Amino acid sequence: MEKHIPVIAWLHIVLGALGILFAIFLFTVVAGAGILTGNDIAIALIAFVAWFLGFLIAILSLPGIIGGIYLLKHRAWARILLLIVAFLDLLNIPFGTALGIYTIWVLMNDETIRIFKEANQPN
């Protein structure tokens, strides 16, 4: 299981980074479409929707990035955080579901639990 831990961490980091890039892209496209309307009310409304959706996607992507970074450092709380993210990822068909199942399989394994307990023992 030791070799699966960094794989899980990097998959979550990359997926989270892609989520943030998508949030920026979505904001740019939607806000740009609002500007093309030329209507001040439409611009304001569409800009708010673009900001809200981009912010929401970015915020939902951050736990995967943070959990992945600290999973590489064998922090026990990062294992729990990524388990929560994995259960939420199950709803994101098809890639999130596959990543969620893989993450749960690796992080719930007895050997992985032992690795994290040993890594977090006081010296």
C-alpha contacts under 8 A as a table, 3 or more apart, distances in Angstrom:
res1	aa1	res2	aa2	distance
1	M	4	H	5.23
1	M	5	I	6.73
1	M	106	V	6.72
1	M	109	N	7.85
1	M	111	E	6.56
1	M	112	T	6.13
2	E	5	I	5.68
2	E	6	P	7.85
2	E	112	T	7.07
2	E	115	I	7.83
3	K	6	P	6.37
3	K	7	V	7.09
4	H	7	V	5.10
4	H	8	I	6.18
4	H	106	V	6.76
5	I	8	I	5.23
5	I	9	A	6.22
5	I	71	L	7.39
5	I	72	L	7.31
5	I	106	V	7.18
5	I	107	L	7.76
6	P	9	A	4.89
6	P	10	W	6.04
6	P	71	L	7.54
6	P	72	L	5.88
7	V	10	W	5.29
7	V	11	L	6.07
8	I	11	L	5.18
8	I	12	H	6.28
8	I	68	G	7.33
8	I	102	Y	7.82
8	I	103	T	6.17
9	A	12	H	5.35
9	A	13	I	6.22
9	A	67	G	7.31
9	A	68	G	3.97
9	A	69	I	6.60
9	A	71	L	5.93
9	A	72	L	6.23
10	W	13	I	4.92
10	W	14	V	6.00
10	W	68	G	6.20
10	W	69	I	7.88
11	L	14	V	5.24
11	L	15	L	6.01
11	L	68	G	7.82
11	L	99	L	7.88
12	H	15	L	5.06
12	H	16	G	5.91
12	H	64	G	5.08
12	H	65	I	6.03
12	H	67	G	7.72
12	H	68	G	5.61
13	I	16	G	5.17
13	I	17	A	6.12
13	I	64	G	5.97
13	I	65	I	4.28
13	I	66	I	7.56
13	I	67	G	7.95
13	I	68	G	5.37
13	I	69	I	7.01
14	V	17	A	5.05
14	V	18	L	6.10
14	V	65	I	7.52
15	L	18	L	5.06
15	L	19	G	6.16
15	L	61	S	7.68
15	L	64	G	7.53
15	L	65	I	7.92
16	G	19	G	4.93
16	G	20	I	6.37
16	G	61	S	4.48
16	G	62	L	6.20
16	G	63	P	7.81
16	G	64	G	5.50
16	G	65	I	5.30
17	A	20	I	5.12
17	A	21	L	6.23
17	A	61	S	7.14
17	A	65	I	7.02
18	L	21	L	5.00
18	L	22	F	6.02
19	G	22	F	5.02
19	G	23	A	6.15
19	G	57	I	6.52
19	G	58	A	6.35
19	G	61	S	5.58
20	I	23	A	4.95
20	I	24	I	6.34
20	I	57	I	6.84
20	I	58	A	4.80
20	I	61	S	6.34
21	L	24	I	5.17
21	L	25	F	6.18
22	F	25	F	4.94
22	F	26	L	5.91
22	F	54	G	7.95
22	F	57	I	7.98
23	A	26	L	5.09
23	A	27	F	6.09
23	A	53	L	7.30
23	A	54	G	4.28
23	A	55	F	6.99
23	A	57	I	5.67
23	A	58	A	5.82
24	I	27	F	5.17
24	I	28	T	6.17
24	I	54	G	6.24
25	F	28	T	5.13
25	F	29	V	6.14
26	L	29	V	5.24
26	L	30	V	5.94
26	L	50	A	6.95
26	L	53	L	7.79
26	L	54	G	6.30
27	F	30	V	5.39
27	F	31	A	5.76
27	F	50	A	4.74
27	F	51	W	5.98
27	F	53	L	7.33
27	F	54	G	5.37
28	T	31	A	5.34
28	T	32	G	5.80
28	T	50	A	7.72
29	V	32	G	5.04
29	V	33	A	6.13
30	V	33	A	5.07
30	V	34	G	6.36
30	V	46	I	6.87
30	V	47	A	7.26
30	V	50	A	5.50
31	A	34	G	5.04
31	A	35	I	6.38
31	A	43	I	7.46
31	A	46	I	6.14
31	A	47	A	4.93
31	A	50	A	5.72
31	A	51	W	7.98
32	G	35	I	5.08
32	G	36	L	6.34
33	A	36	L	5.10
33	A	37	T	6.75
33	A	46	I	7.97
34	G	37	T	5.44
34	G	38	G	7.48
34	G	42	A	6.16
34	G	43	I	4.58
34	G	44	A	7.79
34	G	46	I	5.34
34	G	47	A	6.60
35	I	38	G	5.76
35	I	39	N	7.75
35	I	43	I	5.45
37	T	42	A	6.96
37	T	43	I	7.07
38	G	42	A	7.73
38	G	43	I	7.12
39	N	42	A	5.22
39	N	43	I	6.03
40	D	43	I	5.06
40	D	44	A	6.24
41	I	44	A	5.20
41	I	45	L	6.12
42	A	45	L	5.11
42	A	46	I	5.83
43	I	46	I	5.32
43	I	47	A	5.83
44	A	47	A	5.14
44	A	48	F	6.19
45	L	48	F	5.20
45	L	49	V	6.34
46	I	49	V	5.01
46	I	50	A	5.99
47	A	50	A	5.00
47	A	51	W	6.00
48	F	51	W	5.08
48	F	52	F	6.02
49	V	52	F	5.08
49	V	53	L	6.08
50	A	53	L	5.35
50	A	54	G	5.98
51	W	54	G	5.22
51	W	55	F	5.91
52	F	55	F	5.19
52	F	56	L	6.03
53	L	56	L	5.09
53	L	57	I	6.16
54	G	57	I	5.32
54	G	58	A	6.10
55	F	58	A	5.10
55	F	59	I	6.05
56	L	59	I	5.20
56	L	60	L	6.17
57	I	60	L	5.14
57	I	61	S	6.21
58	A	61	S	5.09
58	A	62	L	6.46
59	I	62	L	5.40
59	I	63	P	7.74
60	L	63	P	6.64
61	S	64	G	5.80
61	S	65	I	6.80
62	L	65	I	5.17
62	L	66	I	6.11
63	P	66	I	5.11
63	P	67	G	5.73
63	P	81	L	7.26
63	P	82	L	7.65
63	P	85	V	7.19
64	G	67	G	5.12
64	G	68	G	5.86
64	G	82	L	6.54
64	G	85	V	6.60
65	I	68	G	5.15
65	I	69	I	6.20
66	I	69	I	5.27
66	I	70	Y	6.31
66	I	78	A	7.80
67	G	70	Y	5.32
67	G	71	L	5.81
67	G	78	A	4.73
67	G	79	R	7.17
67	G	81	L	5.98
67	G	82	L	5.66
68	G	71	L	5.00
68	G	72	L	6.42
68	G	78	A	7.23
68	G	82	L	7.39
69	I	72	L	5.47
69	I	73	K	7.00
70	Y	73	K	4.89
70	Y	74	H	6.39
70	Y	75	R	5.74
70	Y	78	A	5.66
71	L	74	H	4.82
71	L	75	R	5.67
71	L	76	A	7.69
71	L	78	A	5.25
71	L	79	R	6.21
72	L	75	R	7.80
74	H	78	A	7.57
74	H	79	R	7.93
74	H	116	F	6.00
74	H	119	A	6.35
74	H	120	N	7.67
75	R	78	A	5.38
75	R	79	R	6.87
75	R	116	F	6.93
75	R	119	A	7.60
75	R	120	N	6.90
76	A	79	R	5.26
76	A	80	I	6.75
76	A	116	F	5.74
76	A	117	K	7.31
76	A	120	N	6.88
77	W	80	I	5.12
77	W	81	L	6.14
78	A	81	L	4.90
78	A	82	L	6.04
79	R	82	L	5.29
79	R	83	L	6.21
79	R	107	L	6.63
80	I	83	L	5.05
80	I	84	I	6.40
81	L	84	I	5.22
81	L	85	V	6.28
82	L	85	V	4.78
82	L	86	A	5.83
82	L	103	T	7.59
83	L	86	A	4.90
83	L	87	F	6.27
83	L	103	T	6.95
83	L	104	I	6.14
83	L	107	L	7.07
84	I	87	F	5.27
84	I	88	L	6.46
85	V	88	L	5.13
85	V	89	D	5.99
85	V	100	G	7.71
86	A	89	D	4.79
86	A	90	L	6.41
86	A	96	G	7.89
86	A	99	L	7.08
86	A	100	G	4.13
86	A	101	I	7.21
86	A	103	T	6.11
86	A	104	I	6.47
87	F	90	L	5.37
87	F	91	L	7.79
87	F	100	G	6.06
87	F	104	I	7.71
88	L	91	L	5.93
88	L	92	N	7.62
88	L	100	G	7.64
89	D	92	N	5.19
89	D	96	G	4.63
89	D	97	T	5.74
89	D	99	L	7.15
89	D	100	G	5.25
90	L	93	I	6.96
90	L	96	G	5.66
90	L	97	T	4.00
90	L	98	A	7.41
90	L	99	L	7.76
90	L	100	G	5.24
90	L	101	I	7.12
91	L	96	G	6.92
91	L	97	T	6.29
92	N	95	F	6.69
92	N	96	G	4.54
92	N	97	T	5.72
93	I	96	G	5.64
93	I	97	T	5.34
93	I	98	A	7.98
94	P	97	T	5.35
94	P	98	A	6.42
95	F	98	A	5.20
95	F	99	L	6.14
96	G	99	L	5.02
96	G	100	G	5.78
97	T	100	G	5.00
97	T	101	I	6.14
98	A	101	I	5.28
98	A	102	Y	6.18
99	L	102	Y	5.11
99	L	103	T	5.93
100	G	103	T	5.10
100	G	104	I	6.06
101	I	104	I	5.21
101	I	105	W	6.04
102	Y	105	W	5.10
102	Y	106	V	6.18
103	T	106	V	5.25
103	T	107	L	5.91
104	I	107	L	5.30
104	I	108	M	5.67
105	W	108	M	5.63
105	W	109	N	6.25
106	V	109	N	5.45
106	V	112	T	6.87
107	L	112	T	5.89
107	L	113	I	6.99
108	M	112	T	6.93
108	M	113	I	6.81
109	N	112	T	5.30
109	N	113	I	6.36
110	D	113	I	5.10
110	D	114	R	6.21
111	E	114	R	5.07
111	E	115	I	6.21
112	T	115	I	4.97
112	T	116	F	6.33
113	I	116	F	5.28
113	I	117	K	6.20
114	R	117	K	5.06
114	R	118	E	6.14
115	I	118	E	5.28
115	I	119	A	6.14
116	F	119	A	4.99
116	F	120	N	6.16
117	K	120	N	5.30
117	K	121	Q	6.30
118	E	121	Q	5.35
